[in-house]
């Protein structure tokens, strides 16, 4: 499913590091970008079993279902957020 160095694996790690962040941690100017990143990383919702019970997180689910190119787009947005934060704050 994943190969070493795969962007989706890296995004799972990033999610572990950023999972505790919430909108109050971001300046108003950068908040829309953060919300877009979070939306794209969880748009399919959590993994569920046959009974509809959640058995895995939304981020893991999107990474499992998405193409590597989708992961690259998310990673690019994360880098853009990082760059803007570093330059302006």
PyMOL Python script that loads the backbone (N, CA, C, O; Angstrom):
from pymol import cmd

cmd.read_pdbstr("""\
ATOM      1  N   UNK A   1       0.827  -1.182   0.000  1.00  0.00           N
ATOM      2  CA  UNK A   1       0.000   0.000   0.000  1.00  0.00           C
ATOM      3  C   UNK A   1       0.874   1.250   0.000  1.00  0.00           C
ATOM      4  O   UNK A   1       0.655   2.153  -0.807  1.00  0.00           O
ATOM      5  N   UNK A   2       1.855   1.314   0.888  1.00  0.00           N
ATOM      6  CA  UNK A   2       2.762   2.454   0.941  1.00  0.00           C
ATOM      7  C   UNK A   2       4.178   1.992   0.622  1.00  0.00           C
ATOM      8  O   UNK A   2       4.564   0.863   0.925  1.00  0.00           O
ATOM      9  N   UNK A   3       4.940   2.886   0.006  1.00  0.00           N
ATOM     10  CA  UNK A   3       6.353   2.620  -0.259  1.00  0.00           C
ATOM     11  C   UNK A   3       7.188   3.508   0.644  1.00  0.00           C
ATOM     12  O   UNK A   3       6.723   4.565   1.071  1.00  0.00           O
ATOM     13  N   UNK A   4       8.428   3.093   0.944  1.00  0.00           N
ATOM     14  CA  UNK A   4       9.298   3.952   1.764  1.00  0.00           C
ATOM     15  C   UNK A   4       9.430   5.337   1.126  1.00  0.00           C
ATOM     16  O   UNK A   4       9.644   5.451  -0.081  1.00  0.00           O
ATOM     17  N   UNK A   5       9.304   6.375   1.932  1.00  0.00           N
ATOM     18  CA  UNK A   5       9.416   7.735   1.430  1.00  0.00           C
ATOM     19  C   UNK A   5       8.140   8.270   0.813  1.00  0.00           C
ATOM     20  O   UNK A   5       8.103   9.418   0.371  1.00  0.00           O
ATOM     21  N   UNK A   6       7.105   7.468   0.774  1.00  0.00           N
ATOM     22  CA  UNK A   6       5.825   7.868   0.204  1.00  0.00           C
ATOM     23  C   UNK A   6       5.302   9.106   0.934  1.00  0.00           C
ATOM     24  O   UNK A   6       5.347   9.167   2.163  1.00  0.00           O
ATOM     25  N   UNK A   7       4.811  10.080   0.188  1.00  0.00           N
ATOM     26  CA  UNK A   7       4.314  11.318   0.790  1.00  0.00           C
ATOM     27  C   UNK A   7       3.167  11.037   1.756  1.00  0.00           C
ATOM     28  O   UNK A   7       2.999  11.762   2.736  1.00  0.00           O
ATOM     29  N   UNK A   8       2.389  10.013   1.501  1.00  0.00           N
ATOM     30  CA  UNK A   8       1.261   9.717   2.382  1.00  0.00           C
ATOM     31  C   UNK A   8       1.734   9.278   3.764  1.00  0.00           C
ATOM     32  O   UNK A   8       1.098   9.606   4.766  1.00  0.00           O
ATOM     33  N   UNK A   9       2.820   8.552   3.830  1.00  0.00           N
ATOM     34  CA  UNK A   9       3.397   8.157   5.123  1.00  0.00           C
ATOM     35  C   UNK A   9       3.861   9.413   5.867  1.00  0.00           C
ATOM     36  O   UNK A   9       3.641   9.550   7.070  1.00  0.00           O
ATOM     37  N   UNK A  10       4.493  10.309   5.148  1.00  0.00           N
ATOM     38  CA  UNK A  10       4.978  11.546   5.771  1.00  0.00           C
ATOM     39  C   UNK A  10       3.821  12.399   6.277  1.00  0.00           C
ATOM     40  O   UNK A  10       3.929  13.028   7.330  1.00  0.00           O
ATOM     41  N   UNK A  11       2.719  12.426   5.539  1.00  0.00           N
ATOM     42  CA  UNK A  11       1.569  13.192   5.988  1.00  0.00           C
ATOM     43  C   UNK A  11       0.933  12.578   7.227  1.00  0.00           C
ATOM     44  O   UNK A  11       0.418  13.302   8.080  1.00  0.00           O
ATOM     45  N   UNK A  12       0.961  11.268   7.336  1.00  0.00           N
ATOM     46  CA  UNK A  12       0.467  10.626   8.559  1.00  0.00           C
ATOM     47  C   UNK A  12       1.311  11.057   9.753  1.00  0.00           C
ATOM     48  O   UNK A  12       0.783  11.310  10.836  1.00  0.00           O
ATOM     49  N   UNK A  13       2.617  11.140   9.553  1.00  0.00           N
ATOM     50  CA  UNK A  13       3.501  11.607  10.626  1.00  0.00           C
ATOM     51  C   UNK A  13       3.244  13.071  10.969  1.00  0.00           C
ATOM     52  O   UNK A  13       3.233  13.448  12.141  1.00  0.00           O
ATOM     53  N   UNK A  14       3.039  13.886   9.949  1.00  0.00           N
ATOM     54  CA  UNK A  14       2.734  15.300  10.173  1.00  0.00           C
ATOM     55  C   UNK A  14       1.431  15.422  10.958  1.00  0.00           C
ATOM     56  O   UNK A  14       1.319  16.250  11.862  1.00  0.00           O
ATOM     57  N   UNK A  15       0.462  14.604  10.612  1.00  0.00           N
ATOM     58  CA  UNK A  15      -0.804  14.651  11.328  1.00  0.00           C
ATOM     59  C   UNK A  15      -0.615  14.328  12.811  1.00  0.00           C
ATOM     60  O   UNK A  15      -1.262  14.932  13.667  1.00  0.00           O
ATOM     61  N   UNK A  16       0.258  13.391  13.109  1.00  0.00           N
ATOM     62  CA  UNK A  16       0.533  13.073  14.510  1.00  0.00           C
ATOM     63  C   UNK A  16       1.111  14.277  15.249  1.00  0.00           C
ATOM     64  O   UNK A  16       0.838  14.479  16.432  1.00  0.00           O
ATOM     65  N   UNK A  17       1.908  15.072  14.544  1.00  0.00           N
ATOM     66  CA  UNK A  17       2.540  16.244  15.158  1.00  0.00           C
ATOM     67  C   UNK A  17       1.605  17.447  15.235  1.00  0.00           C
ATOM     68  O   UNK A  17       1.752  18.289  16.122  1.00  0.00           O
ATOM     69  N   UNK A  18       0.658  17.533  14.326  1.00  0.00           N
ATOM     70  CA  UNK A  18      -0.213  18.714  14.271  1.00  0.00           C
ATOM     71  C   UNK A  18      -1.631  18.434  14.763  1.00  0.00           C
ATOM     72  O   UNK A  18      -2.473  19.331  14.766  1.00  0.00           O
ATOM     73  N   UNK A  19      -1.893  17.222  15.171  1.00  0.00           N
ATOM     74  CA  UNK A  19      -3.248  16.842  15.562  1.00  0.00           C
ATOM     75  C   UNK A  19      -3.832  17.646  16.706  1.00  0.00           C
ATOM     76  O   UNK A  19      -5.052  17.762  16.816  1.00  0.00           O
ATOM     77  N   UNK A  20      -2.992  18.200  17.553  1.00  0.00           N
ATOM     78  CA  UNK A  20      -3.499  18.970  18.696  1.00  0.00           C
ATOM     79  C   UNK A  20      -3.724  20.442  18.364  1.00  0.00           C
ATOM     80  O   UNK A  20      -4.246  21.187  19.194  1.00  0.00           O
ATOM     81  N   UNK A  21      -3.340  20.871  17.168  1.00  0.00           N
ATOM     82  CA  UNK A  21      -3.550  22.270  16.785  1.00  0.00           C
ATOM     83  C   UNK A  21      -5.023  22.520  16.494  1.00  0.00           C
ATOM     84  O   UNK A  21      -5.716  21.658  15.954  1.00  0.00           O
ATOM     85  N   UNK A  22      -5.489  23.702  16.856  1.00  0.00           N
ATOM     86  CA  UNK A  22      -6.860  24.083  16.536  1.00  0.00           C
ATOM     87  C   UNK A  22      -6.840  25.497  15.972  1.00  0.00           C
ATOM     88  O   UNK A  22      -5.805  26.162  16.006  1.00  0.00           O
ATOM     89  N   UNK A  23      -7.971  25.961  15.456  1.00  0.00           N
ATOM     90  CA  UNK A  23      -7.991  27.271  14.795  1.00  0.00           C
ATOM     91  C   UNK A  23      -7.460  28.426  15.637  1.00  0.00           C
ATOM     92  O   UNK A  23      -6.953  29.402  15.083  1.00  0.00           O
ATOM     93  N   UNK A  24      -7.564  28.340  16.951  1.00  0.00           N
ATOM     94  CA  UNK A  24      -7.070  29.441  17.776  1.00  0.00           C
ATOM     95  C   UNK A  24      -5.552  29.568  17.751  1.00  0.00           C
ATOM     96  O   UNK A  24      -5.014  30.584  18.191  1.00  0.00           O
ATOM     97  N   UNK A  25      -4.854  28.561  17.247  1.00  0.00           N
ATOM     98  CA  UNK A  25      -3.394  28.603  17.155  1.00  0.00           C
ATOM     99  C   UNK A  25      -2.899  29.367  15.927  1.00  0.00           C
ATOM    100  O   UNK A  25      -1.694  29.564  15.772  1.00  0.00           O
ATOM    101  N   UNK A  26      -3.810  29.797  15.056  1.00  0.00           N
ATOM    102  CA  UNK A  26      -3.413  30.426  13.800  1.00  0.00           C
ATOM    103  C   UNK A  26      -3.901  31.856  13.711  1.00  0.00           C
ATOM    104  O   UNK A  26      -5.012  32.167  14.141  1.00  0.00           O
ATOM    105  N   UNK A  27      -3.071  32.733  13.151  1.00  0.00           N
ATOM    106  CA  UNK A  27      -3.525  34.099  12.901  1.00  0.00           C
ATOM    107  C   UNK A  27      -4.660  34.081  11.865  1.00  0.00           C
ATOM    108  O   UNK A  27      -4.741  33.170  11.041  1.00  0.00           O
ATOM    109  N   UNK A  28      -5.514  35.075  11.915  1.00  0.00           N
ATOM    110  CA  UNK A  28      -6.666  35.128  11.005  1.00  0.00           C
ATOM    111  C   UNK A  28      -6.265  35.013   9.544  1.00  0.00           C
ATOM    112  O   UNK A  28      -6.979  34.409   8.744  1.00  0.00           O
ATOM    113  N   UNK A  29      -5.138  35.583   9.203  1.00  0.00           N
ATOM    114  CA  UNK A  29      -4.685  35.592   7.811  1.00  0.00           C
ATOM    115  C   UNK A  29      -4.337  34.178   7.308  1.00  0.00           C
ATOM    116  O   UNK A  29      -4.506  33.887   6.124  1.00  0.00           O
ATOM    117  N   UNK A  30      -3.855  33.306   8.197  1.00  0.00           N
ATOM    118  CA  UNK A  30      -3.440  31.965   7.797  1.00  0.00           C
ATOM    119  C   UNK A  30      -4.494  30.892   8.090  1.00  0.00           C
ATOM    120  O   UNK A  30      -4.362  29.750   7.652  1.00  0.00           O
ATOM    121  N   UNK A  31      -5.511  31.258   8.814  1.00  0.00           N
ATOM    122  CA  UNK A  31      -6.524  30.285   9.205  1.00  0.00           C
ATOM    123  C   UNK A  31      -7.213  29.610   8.021  1.00  0.00           C
ATOM    124  O   UNK A  31      -7.401  28.394   8.063  1.00  0.00           O
ATOM    125  N   UNK A  32      -7.601  30.333   6.965  1.00  0.00           N
ATOM    126  CA  UNK A  32      -8.247  29.649   5.838  1.00  0.00           C
ATOM    127  C   UNK A  32      -7.377  28.556   5.212  1.00  0.00           C
ATOM    128  O   UNK A  32      -7.889  27.511   4.812  1.00  0.00           O
ATOM    129  N   UNK A  33      -6.088  28.787   5.127  1.00  0.00           N
ATOM    130  CA  UNK A  33      -5.180  27.782   4.572  1.00  0.00           C
ATOM    131  C   UNK A  33      -5.129  26.560   5.480  1.00  0.00           C
ATOM    132  O   UNK A  33      -5.171  25.431   4.992  1.00  0.00           O
ATOM    133  N   UNK A  34      -5.041  26.765   6.789  1.00  0.00           N
ATOM    134  CA  UNK A  34      -5.023  25.647   7.739  1.00  0.00           C
ATOM    135  C   UNK A  34      -6.320  24.837   7.661  1.00  0.00           C
ATOM    136  O   UNK A  34      -6.290  23.606   7.648  1.00  0.00           O
ATOM    137  N   UNK A  35      -7.450  25.533   7.611  1.00  0.00           N
ATOM    138  CA  UNK A  35      -8.737  24.835   7.541  1.00  0.00           C
ATOM    139  C   UNK A  35      -8.868  24.034   6.247  1.00  0.00           C
ATOM    140  O   UNK A  35      -9.440  22.944   6.243  1.00  0.00           O
ATOM    141  N   UNK A  36      -8.342  24.572   5.158  1.00  0.00           N
ATOM    142  CA  UNK A  36      -8.362  23.847   3.887  1.00  0.00           C
ATOM    143  C   UNK A  36      -7.508  22.586   3.966  1.00  0.00           C
ATOM    144  O   UNK A  36      -7.903  21.536   3.459  1.00  0.00           O
ATOM    145  N   UNK A  37      -6.357  22.681   4.587  1.00  0.00           N
ATOM    146  CA  UNK A  37      -5.480  21.520   4.764  1.00  0.00           C
ATOM    147  C   UNK A  37      -6.198  20.457   5.589  1.00  0.00           C
ATOM    148  O   UNK A  37      -6.233  19.288   5.204  1.00  0.00           O
ATOM    149  N   UNK A  38      -6.769  20.860   6.722  1.00  0.00           N
ATOM    150  CA  UNK A  38      -7.465  19.904   7.585  1.00  0.00           C
ATOM    151  C   UNK A  38      -8.644  19.252   6.862  1.00  0.00           C
ATOM    152  O   UNK A  38      -8.889  18.056   7.021  1.00  0.00           O
ATOM    153  N   UNK A  39      -9.373  20.042   6.068  1.00  0.00           N
ATOM    154  CA  UNK A  39     -10.514  19.504   5.313  1.00  0.00           C
ATOM    155  C   UNK A  39     -10.035  18.451   4.314  1.00  0.00           C
ATOM    156  O   UNK A  39     -10.635  17.383   4.190  1.00  0.00           O
ATOM    157  N   UNK A  40      -8.962  18.758   3.611  1.00  0.00           N
ATOM    158  CA  UNK A  40      -8.444  17.821   2.616  1.00  0.00           C
ATOM    159  C   UNK A  40      -7.860  16.559   3.240  1.00  0.00           C
ATOM    160  O   UNK A  40      -7.840  15.503   2.608  1.00  0.00           O
ATOM    161  N   UNK A  41      -7.386  16.663   4.472  1.00  0.00           N
ATOM    162  CA  UNK A  41      -6.800  15.498   5.132  1.00  0.00           C
ATOM    163  C   UNK A  41      -7.844  14.613   5.811  1.00  0.00           C
ATOM    164  O   UNK A  41      -7.512  13.542   6.320  1.00  0.00           O
ATOM    165  N   UNK A  42      -9.089  15.048   5.821  1.00  0.00           N
ATOM    166  CA  UNK A  42     -10.100  14.236   6.496  1.00  0.00           C
ATOM    167  C   UNK A  42     -11.420  14.167   5.732  1.00  0.00           C
ATOM    168  O   UNK A  42     -12.460  13.878   6.325  1.00  0.00           O
ATOM    169  N   UNK A  43     -11.393  14.426   4.436  1.00  0.00           N
ATOM    170  CA  UNK A  43     -12.645  14.571   3.703  1.00  0.00           C
ATOM    171  C   UNK A  43     -13.461  13.286   3.552  1.00  0.00           C
ATOM    172  O   UNK A  43     -14.657  13.368   3.269  1.00  0.00           O
ATOM    173  N   UNK A  44     -12.873  12.120   3.726  1.00  0.00           N
ATOM    174  CA  UNK A  44     -13.643  10.881   3.609  1.00  0.00           C
ATOM    175  C   UNK A  44     -14.163  10.367   4.942  1.00  0.00           C
ATOM    176  O   UNK A  44     -14.871   9.361   4.989  1.00  0.00           O
ATOM    177  N   UNK A  45     -13.818  11.052   6.022  1.00  0.00           N
ATOM    178  CA  UNK A  45     -14.256  10.596   7.336  1.00  0.00           C
ATOM    179  C   UNK A  45     -13.467   9.383   7.799  1.00  0.00           C
ATOM    180  O   UNK A  45     -12.582   8.909   7.088  1.00  0.00           O
ATOM    181  N   UNK A  46     -13.779   8.880   8.984  1.00  0.00           N
ATOM    182  CA  UNK A  46     -13.021   7.742   9.528  1.00  0.00           C
ATOM    183  C   UNK A  46     -13.304   6.443   8.777  1.00  0.00           C
ATOM    184  O   UNK A  46     -14.340   6.288   8.131  1.00  0.00           O
ATOM    185  N   UNK A  47     -12.356   5.519   8.882  1.00  0.00           N
ATOM    186  CA  UNK A  47     -12.577   4.180   8.334  1.00  0.00           C
ATOM    187  C   UNK A  47     -13.630   3.489   9.194  1.00  0.00           C
ATOM    188  O   UNK A  47     -13.626   3.608  10.419  1.00  0.00           O
ATOM    189  N   UNK A  48     -14.527   2.770   8.537  1.00  0.00           N
ATOM    190  CA  UNK A  48     -15.573   2.063   9.278  1.00  0.00           C
ATOM    191  C   UNK A  48     -15.592   0.591   8.890  1.00  0.00           C
ATOM    192  O   UNK A  48     -15.137   0.212   7.811  1.00  0.00           O
ATOM    193  N   UNK A  49     -16.128  -0.231   9.789  1.00  0.00           N
ATOM    194  CA  UNK A  49     -16.279  -1.649   9.487  1.00  0.00           C
ATOM    195  C   UNK A  49     -17.652  -1.882   8.848  1.00  0.00           C
ATOM    196  O   UNK A  49     -18.374  -0.929   8.557  1.00  0.00           O
ATOM    197  N   UNK A  50     -17.997  -3.117   8.638  1.00  0.00           N
ATOM    198  CA  UNK A  50     -19.254  -3.475   7.971  1.00  0.00           C
ATOM    199  C   UNK A  50     -20.479  -2.950   8.720  1.00  0.00           C
ATOM    200  O   UNK A  50     -21.518  -2.713   8.104  1.00  0.00           O
ATOM    201  N   UNK A  51     -20.373  -2.766  10.026  1.00  0.00           N
ATOM    202  CA  UNK A  51     -21.489  -2.284  10.843  1.00  0.00           C
ATOM    203  C   UNK A  51     -21.517  -0.757  10.942  1.00  0.00           C
ATOM    204  O   UNK A  51     -22.397  -0.197  11.595  1.00  0.00           O
ATOM    205  N   UNK A  52     -20.575  -0.092  10.307  1.00  0.00           N
ATOM    206  CA  UNK A  52     -20.525   1.359  10.352  1.00  0.00           C
ATOM    207  C   UNK A  52     -19.786   1.920  11.549  1.00  0.00           C
ATOM    208  O   UNK A  52     -19.785   3.132  11.764  1.00  0.00           O
ATOM    209  N   UNK A  53     -19.156   1.057  12.333  1.00  0.00           N
ATOM    210  CA  UNK A  53     -18.394   1.512  13.504  1.00  0.00           C
ATOM    211  C   UNK A  53     -17.011   1.981  13.054  1.00  0.00           C
ATOM    212  O   UNK A  53     -16.343   1.317  12.261  1.00  0.00           O
ATOM    213  N   UNK A  54     -16.596   3.132  13.573  1.00  0.00           N
ATOM    214  CA  UNK A  54     -15.280   3.679  13.226  1.00  0.00           C
ATOM    215  C   UNK A  54     -14.180   2.732  13.714  1.00  0.00           C
ATOM    216  O   UNK A  54     -14.156   2.334  14.879  1.00  0.00           O
ATOM    217  N   UNK A  55     -13.284   2.386  12.811  1.00  0.00           N
ATOM    218  CA  UNK A  55     -12.164   1.501  13.156  1.00  0.00           C
ATOM    219  C   UNK A  55     -10.815   2.130  12.820  1.00  0.00           C
ATOM    220  O   UNK A  55      -9.773   1.507  13.024  1.00  0.00           O
ATOM    221  N   UNK A  56     -10.827   3.336  12.317  1.00  0.00           N
ATOM    222  CA  UNK A  56      -9.592   4.036  11.973  1.00  0.00           C
ATOM    223  C   UNK A  56      -9.886   5.502  11.760  1.00  0.00           C
ATOM    224  O   UNK A  56     -11.033   5.892  11.546  1.00  0.00           O
ATOM    225  N   UNK A  57      -8.862   6.298  11.819  1.00  0.00           N
ATOM    226  CA  UNK A  57      -9.017   7.740  11.700  1.00  0.00           C
ATOM    227  C   UNK A  57      -9.277   8.219  10.282  1.00  0.00           C
ATOM    228  O   UNK A  57      -9.031   7.508   9.307  1.00  0.00           O
ATOM    229  N   UNK A  58      -9.781   9.446  10.196  1.00  0.00           N
ATOM    230  CA  UNK A  58     -10.096  10.052   8.911  1.00  0.00           C
ATOM    231  C   UNK A  58      -8.843  10.301   8.078  1.00  0.00           C
ATOM    232  O   UNK A  58      -8.865  10.132   6.859  1.00  0.00           O
ATOM    233  N   UNK A  59      -7.764  10.695   8.721  1.00  0.00           N
ATOM    234  CA  UNK A  59      -6.534  10.983   7.976  1.00  0.00           C
ATOM    235  C   UNK A  59      -5.958   9.701   7.384  1.00  0.00           C
ATOM    236  O   UNK A  59      -5.550   9.674   6.223  1.00  0.00           O
ATOM    237  N   UNK A  60      -5.928   8.651   8.180  1.00  0.00           N
ATOM    238  CA  UNK A  60      -5.451   7.362   7.667  1.00  0.00           C
ATOM    239  C   UNK A  60      -6.336   6.899   6.520  1.00  0.00           C
ATOM    240  O   UNK A  60      -5.846   6.305   5.559  1.00  0.00           O
ATOM    241  N   UNK A  61      -7.627   7.164   6.612  1.00  0.00           N
ATOM    242  CA  UNK A  61      -8.554   6.748   5.564  1.00  0.00           C
ATOM    243  C   UNK A  61      -8.288   7.498   4.261  1.00  0.00           C
ATOM    244  O   UNK A  61      -8.241   6.882   3.196  1.00  0.00           O
ATOM    245  N   UNK A  62      -8.115   8.808   4.329  1.00  0.00           N
ATOM    246  CA  UNK A  62      -7.850   9.567   3.104  1.00  0.00           C
ATOM    247  C   UNK A  62      -6.508   9.162   2.504  1.00  0.00           C
ATOM    248  O   UNK A  62      -6.370   9.102   1.283  1.00  0.00           O
ATOM    249  N   UNK A  63      -5.533   8.889   3.338  1.00  0.00           N
ATOM    250  CA  UNK A  63      -4.227   8.482   2.820  1.00  0.00           C
ATOM    251  C   UNK A  63      -4.311   7.102   2.165  1.00  0.00           C
ATOM    252  O   UNK A  63      -3.595   6.824   1.203  1.00  0.00           O
ATOM    253  N   UNK A  64      -5.165   6.259   2.676  1.00  0.00           N
ATOM    254  CA  UNK A  64      -5.340   4.925   2.091  1.00  0.00           C
ATOM    255  C   UNK A  64      -6.053   5.016   0.743  1.00  0.00           C
ATOM    256  O   UNK A  64      -5.728   4.280  -0.188  1.00  0.00           O
ATOM    257  N   UNK A  65      -7.017   5.914   0.644  1.00  0.00           N
ATOM    258  CA  UNK A  65      -7.843   6.012  -0.566  1.00  0.00           C
ATOM    259  C   UNK A  65      -7.247   6.917  -1.647  1.00  0.00           C
ATOM    260  O   UNK A  65      -7.564   6.762  -2.826  1.00  0.00           O
ATOM    261  N   UNK A  66      -6.406   7.839  -1.261  1.00  0.00           N
ATOM    262  CA  UNK A  66      -5.954   8.855  -2.210  1.00  0.00           C
ATOM    263  C   UNK A  66      -4.746   8.407  -3.032  1.00  0.00           C
ATOM    264  O   UNK A  66      -4.046   7.451  -2.698  1.00  0.00           O
ATOM    265  N   UNK A  67      -4.544   9.130  -4.101  1.00  0.00           N
ATOM    266  CA  UNK A  67      -3.356   8.933  -4.925  1.00  0.00           C
ATOM    267  C   UNK A  67      -2.203   9.706  -4.300  1.00  0.00           C
ATOM    268  O   UNK A  67      -2.404  10.607  -3.485  1.00  0.00           O
ATOM    269  N   UNK A  68      -1.019   9.342  -4.691  1.00  0.00           N
ATOM    270  CA  UNK A  68       0.160  10.060  -4.201  1.00  0.00           C
ATOM    271  C   UNK A  68       0.095  11.535  -4.601  1.00  0.00           C
ATOM    272  O   UNK A  68       0.546  12.401  -3.852  1.00  0.00           O
ATOM    273  N   UNK A  69      -0.463  11.821  -5.774  1.00  0.00           N
ATOM    274  CA  UNK A  69      -0.550  13.216  -6.231  1.00  0.00           C
ATOM    275  C   UNK A  69      -1.427  14.056  -5.299  1.00  0.00           C
ATOM    276  O   UNK A  69      -1.167  15.246  -5.118  1.00  0.00           O
ATOM    277  N   UNK A  70      -2.447  13.463  -4.716  1.00  0.00           N
ATOM    278  CA  UNK A  70      -3.276  14.169  -3.745  1.00  0.00           C
ATOM    279  C   UNK A  70      -2.458  14.491  -2.508  1.00  0.00           C
ATOM    280  O   UNK A  70      -2.544  15.594  -1.967  1.00  0.00           O
ATOM    281  N   UNK A  71      -1.670  13.534  -2.064  1.00  0.00           N
ATOM    282  CA  UNK A  71      -0.791  13.755  -0.919  1.00  0.00           C
ATOM    283  C   UNK A  71       0.213  14.859  -1.190  1.00  0.00           C
ATOM    284  O   UNK A  71       0.526  15.653  -0.303  1.00  0.00           O
ATOM    285  N   UNK A  72       0.717  14.912  -2.408  1.00  0.00           N
ATOM    286  CA  UNK A  72       1.674  15.960  -2.775  1.00  0.00           C
ATOM    287  C   UNK A  72       1.012  17.331  -2.691  1.00  0.00           C
ATOM    288  O   UNK A  72       1.628  18.283  -2.212  1.00  0.00           O
ATOM    289  N   UNK A  73      -0.227  17.444  -3.147  1.00  0.00           N
ATOM    290  CA  UNK A  73      -0.939  18.729  -3.081  1.00  0.00           C
ATOM    291  C   UNK A  73      -1.131  19.172  -1.629  1.00  0.00           C
ATOM    292  O   UNK A  73      -0.970  20.350  -1.310  1.00  0.00           O
ATOM    293  N   UNK A  74      -1.473  18.235  -0.761  1.00  0.00           N
ATOM    294  CA  UNK A  74      -1.638  18.560   0.653  1.00  0.00           C
ATOM    295  C   UNK A  74      -0.294  18.989   1.247  1.00  0.00           C
ATOM    296  O   UNK A  74      -0.222  19.964   1.994  1.00  0.00           O
ATOM    297  N   UNK A  75       0.756  18.260   0.911  1.00  0.00           N
ATOM    298  CA  UNK A  75       2.091  18.589   1.415  1.00  0.00           C
ATOM    299  C   UNK A  75       2.530  19.965   0.941  1.00  0.00           C
ATOM    300  O   UNK A  75       3.153  20.710   1.698  1.00  0.00           O
ATOM    301  N   UNK A  76       2.215  20.310  -0.292  1.00  0.00           N
ATOM    302  CA  UNK A  76       2.562  21.631  -0.808  1.00  0.00           C
ATOM    303  C   UNK A  76       1.844  22.735  -0.031  1.00  0.00           C
ATOM    304  O   UNK A  76       2.426  23.785   0.243  1.00  0.00           O
ATOM    305  N   UNK A  77       0.583  22.497   0.321  1.00  0.00           N
ATOM    306  CA  UNK A  77      -0.157  23.476   1.112  1.00  0.00           C
ATOM    307  C   UNK A  77       0.437  23.604   2.522  1.00  0.00           C
ATOM    308  O   UNK A  77       0.513  24.703   3.071  1.00  0.00           O
ATOM    309  N   UNK A  78       0.850  22.484   3.093  1.00  0.00           N
ATOM    310  CA  UNK A  78       1.503  22.532   4.405  1.00  0.00           C
ATOM    311  C   UNK A  78       2.794  23.336   4.338  1.00  0.00           C
ATOM    312  O   UNK A  78       3.089  24.126   5.234  1.00  0.00           O
ATOM    313  N   UNK A  79       3.554  23.133   3.282  1.00  0.00           N
ATOM    314  CA  UNK A  79       4.800  23.881   3.122  1.00  0.00           C
ATOM    315  C   UNK A  79       4.509  25.370   2.937  1.00  0.00           C
ATOM    316  O   UNK A  79       5.212  26.218   3.484  1.00  0.00           O
ATOM    317  N   UNK A  80       3.471  25.679   2.165  1.00  0.00           N
ATOM    318  CA  UNK A  80       3.078  27.079   1.972  1.00  0.00           C
ATOM    319  C   UNK A  80       2.702  27.720   3.312  1.00  0.00           C
ATOM    320  O   UNK A  80       3.092  28.853   3.593  1.00  0.00           O
ATOM    321  N   UNK A  81       1.950  26.998   4.127  1.00  0.00           N
ATOM    322  CA  UNK A  81       1.579  27.491   5.446  1.00  0.00           C
ATOM    323  C   UNK A  81       2.821  27.745   6.295  1.00  0.00           C
ATOM    324  O   UNK A  81       2.941  28.779   6.953  1.00  0.00           O
ATOM    325  N   UNK A  82       3.724  26.800   6.267  1.00  0.00           N
ATOM    326  CA  UNK A  82       4.982  26.933   7.023  1.00  0.00           C
ATOM    327  C   UNK A  82       5.763  28.170   6.567  1.00  0.00           C
ATOM    328  O   UNK A  82       6.230  28.956   7.391  1.00  0.00           O
ATOM    329  N   UNK A  83       5.896  28.328   5.272  1.00  0.00           N
ATOM    330  CA  UNK A  83       6.653  29.459   4.732  1.00  0.00           C
ATOM    331  C   UNK A  83       6.014  30.793   5.115  1.00  0.00           C
ATOM    332  O   UNK A  83       6.706  31.720   5.534  1.00  0.00           O
ATOM    333  N   UNK A  84       4.695  30.884   4.971  1.00  0.00           N
ATOM    334  CA  UNK A  84       4.025  32.133   5.326  1.00  0.00           C
ATOM    335  C   UNK A  84       4.146  32.430   6.805  1.00  0.00           C
ATOM    336  O   UNK A  84       4.337  33.579   7.203  1.00  0.00           O
ATOM    337  N   UNK A  85       4.036  31.402   7.610  1.00  0.00           N
ATOM    338  CA  UNK A  85       4.163  31.592   9.049  1.00  0.00           C
ATOM    339  C   UNK A  85       5.554  32.078   9.404  1.00  0.00           C
ATOM    340  O   UNK A  85       5.706  32.985  10.222  1.00  0.00           O
ATOM    341  N   UNK A  86       6.567  31.487   8.800  1.00  0.00           N
ATOM    342  CA  UNK A  86       7.948  31.890   9.068  1.00  0.00           C
ATOM    343  C   UNK A  86       8.234  33.312   8.610  1.00  0.00           C
ATOM    344  O   UNK A  86       8.941  34.051   9.295  1.00  0.00           O
ATOM    345  N   UNK A  87       7.697  33.702   7.468  1.00  0.00           N
ATOM    346  CA  UNK A  87       7.969  35.023   6.916  1.00  0.00           C
ATOM    347  C   UNK A  87       7.234  36.128   7.657  1.00  0.00           C
ATOM    348  O   UNK A  87       7.770  37.223   7.824  1.00  0.00           O
ATOM    349  N   UNK A  88       6.028  35.859   8.098  1.00  0.00           N
ATOM    350  CA  UNK A  88       5.179  36.925   8.623  1.00  0.00           C
ATOM    351  C   UNK A  88       5.091  36.963  10.130  1.00  0.00           C
ATOM    352  O   UNK A  88       4.653  37.968  10.690  1.00  0.00           O
ATOM    353  N   UNK A  89       5.499  35.886  10.817  1.00  0.00           N
ATOM    354  CA  UNK A  89       5.292  35.861  12.268  1.00  0.00           C
ATOM    355  C   UNK A  89       6.538  35.478  12.991  1.00  0.00           C
ATOM    356  O   UNK A  89       6.542  35.408  14.220  1.00  0.00           O
TER     357      UNK A  89
END
""", "prot")
cmd.dss("prot")
cmd.show_as("cartoon", "prot")
cmd.util.cbc("prot")
cmd.orient("prot")
